[in-house]
Amino acid sequence: MEPWEVAARVAIRDLVARYNAKGDAGRFDELLELFCEDGVVEIPGQPERRGREAIRGLFEGVALRTGSGGDRPARYIRHFTSTLQVDFDSHEAARGRAYYQVLTDRGLDHWGRYVDRYRLDGESWRFAERRVSVDGAVPGGWGDSGA
């Protein structure tokens, strides 16, 4: 493995971890910086979101639905990812896959897979695309409706 690839793998793993931490904390301005300007997020049952402002709307909508104002409030939300695999298309583009699970104060809520495309944007790796699949959800949990 060449030095550039080692550095890129470390940066991409850090990117995925920061996505979880910033999203769970509701730090959406910081979370959006992890996406390319023309980044895409796709979640089952929802329209594709393209661009940072569209992605912001997605995350703010989930926060409203799952937070204290929602019909299924959760005191906290924690995303965990595992089995991250990264394949490089070039020195500036990569693809990744990971499993995720989401815990709330009530326990395991939902789980699935992320399929990502990453792009080197200046000196930082960012999400070019994040496609989410929900493999399962606890009945009645907030992820039961595709959050």
Secondary structure, DSSP 4 states (H G I P E B T S, - for coil): --HHHHHHHHHHHHHHHHHHHHHHTT-HHHHHTTEEEEEEEE-TTS--EESHHHHHHHHHHHHHHHSTTSSS--S-EEEEEEEEEEEESSSSEEEEEEEEEEEETTEEEEEEEEEEEEEEETTEEEEEEEEEEEEEE-TTSGGGGT-
